[in-house]
């Protein structure tokens, strides 16, 4: 009969009465009939699927409210899965046609129950033949001794699940068996209700209550739609392959599933069929983890709806943070602020706005060809570089997709495609102690499972391998996923959230690959790496955690790359207690405390990250912090761009530190080095840092997370053995400069709300080849420096106050710098040290003002003021001023180019050249800076390499040792460079 002879709706009504075999035959009539049968998916196919006594809802147990994409496909997958146990016959390879002549097995059906052929299960099993079916009628069947299955058999319960209960211990001694629609409870003599050591068992729609399923390799197991409750568990020892699909685990006293031992070398007949079945499930690689009923909203609050592209203007940032981006009012008054102008600066400040008009091009010395000018000049396309742009970066790198990560990582690709060990798919683990426990080289693969309200979800130890794909791990009382003792594996596209401790806990040599997960809303940190733990944490979204997004300590040494770490309630990344790590190309933003916090021996490589829009500082290097901080973009943070404690030894190379509300880079000291509270992170308030609030924010990251290290990381009575094992860790990231003095080299410090570089330090500091421009305060302010601070070959230009300010009792060396067009004095110096070979041109106040200095050398500088004196020596100054060249500024400037107060007999002036305008009316060529050209020079006299300039490219890793020395070198430098 033709399909078109009746309306389609009427056909659907008629076909809805057909049983499954007849529907299959109708599909084979023609294409039109096939499409018609397929159109019954939401009616007849759904009815057949839900009416099958061996099958539950396709999305049971985690998402029974969601319909599957196709009911017909779900029923097909169920039919294929239920037949696996019968496929142990020898395959005929010679010809496909011989399959037609395979003899069908004669199967008998035996009934067990009151009034049936057999009263007991043991009696029926004594007479069954191979592949017979034993039907158990409603009732409770108890055996007082272990029951053995010696031939392949199928045990099926009649009626609804729960009406047939077995209190037995069954040992399988045959190649295959199937159990369906049964409830297993432990007998009086054993908690194990079913065990096999070499055969294959298939479990469909069974319940285990307070019982244990035990599979020992080369035995295999396939369990579907089973419930494990009241402390039930599955224990797999040395399994090659087993499949647990759509099972419910609840109320466990230990781990719900335990996988122990390496896969057995011998394989049984079912392995290849289980592998084919596992691969036949539709893969959703590249998609986001499934959201389960009752889970929290896993969509973060992202600006513009996109994590990757910021597109945030300064106006948006001001509106969101409730204040001006430059936050000038937040900085405590310092000696360079409005309240304390030195002589000559007050009157110069009044005319600051008109200075550039008065300082005409006829008399201005050009300096735009200095060694760092390429950082300020417009690009070929007309756009402004970051150092001279009034706007912060608007776009950040995008995290890679899982497929992109797999394409570039062969090891991760191999793990993602591996089918070995225990496979758990679409299972629900809830309301118990543990989810999955792997130990002693065990292997497991977890896909699309839900772990909820457990002590822990996954524990992988002792060289075991775990593959976790698209699972949800939430509301665990401790850590969600815990790896230690050289565990490894792939953890990708999971949704890990709302856990009591860390979302991921990696320690003791564990080395997993963690890709493209959402790790958020945790009550502690997102990812913790400690105790020589390693791992590769890449392209994850880590957000809204109560403590650090990534926390590295106790010699943890991971690779943290390409992640977006944002909206955390503490630091974005915290590294302390001798933590290490390679932290590269992450977007770290909108965190309440420091974007990156390094202290207590933390020594990471922090490279090419975007650290922005934080509510405190961008990077914090606290007590005894170290590390290589290179090529990062640190911008639009409400505190400082980089906050450094003087007892630390960081290397800051080639960073863009721009548009931060307070200081660009601040270096502070601790008054009492032996203070116990300071060692614990409870430091006294730092002047100029916003008072107790700013200090409390920096202190809180240590207080809160130190508790985690002291209490929770010493789990199960383990000793901190890794603390004495520092030399045994992998030194893969140790190729860097070895320094004994904190180093700031090749950075751009621009458009910050206060001072570009603020120094209040008790330790030595080297500041080489940096660009400091257009900061609201001075370019550099040194308020305390008991050890030598060296400012060498820097460009300090167009800052809102002076160029360099040095207060009393500070030891500072200024050498080879270019100090141009700042709104105050070029250099205001009240300490001791040297001002040697600098170009100080076009500043609105004095060129160089020296006052109250006890030991100063002002040698071979080139100075041209706008309106004030070129070099002014105010008060009793002890020192030497010689071989300087002073150029006259505006013709109407009546102040002397070289001024010294009357009665100052302790300062020696000699061989200084003063160049004035030709008043004869004859034209003269303009003055130029030549021999050498404008400073800083492109080729530094101190031997610095091209690595000093900001770049996204890696610097040369040639070892360079810097040491402070007491006596000067032949060139007068107090710093030796050993290449």
Secondary structure by P-SEA (a helix, b strand, c coil): cccccccaaaaaaaaccccaaaaaaaaaccaaaaaaaaaccccaaaaaaaacccccccccccccccccccaaaaaaaaaaaaaccccccccccccccccccccccbbbbbbbccccccccaaaaaaccccbbbbbbcbbbbbbccccccccbbbbbbccccccbbbcbbbbbccccccccbbbbbbccccccccccccbbbbbcbbbbccbbbbbcccbbbbbcccccccbbbbbbccccbbbbcbbbbcccccccbbbbcccccccccaaaaaaaaaaacccccccccccccccccccccccccccccccccaaaaaaaaccccccccccccccccccccccaaaaaaaacccccccccccccccccccccccccccccccccccccccccccccbbbbcaaaaaaacaaaaaaaaccccbbbcbbbbccccccbbbcccccccccbbbbccccccbbbccbbbbbbcbbbbcccccccbbbccbbbbbbccccccccccccbbbccbbbbbbccccccccccccbbbcccbbbbbccccccccccccbbbccbbbbbbccccccccccccbbbccbbbbbbccccccccccccbbbcccbbbbccccccccccccccccccbbbbbbccccccccccccbbbbccbbbbbccccccccccccbbbbbbcccccccccccccccccccccaaaaaaaaaaaaaaaaaaacccccccccccccccccccccccccccccccbbbccccccccccccbbbbccbbbbbcbbbbcccccccccccccccbbbbccccccccccccbbbcccbbbbbcbbbbccccccccccccccccccccccccccccbbbccccbbbbcbbbbbbcccccbbbcccccccccbbbbbbccccccccccccccccccccccbbbbbbccccccccccccccccccccccccccccccccccccccccccbbbbbbbcccccccccccccc
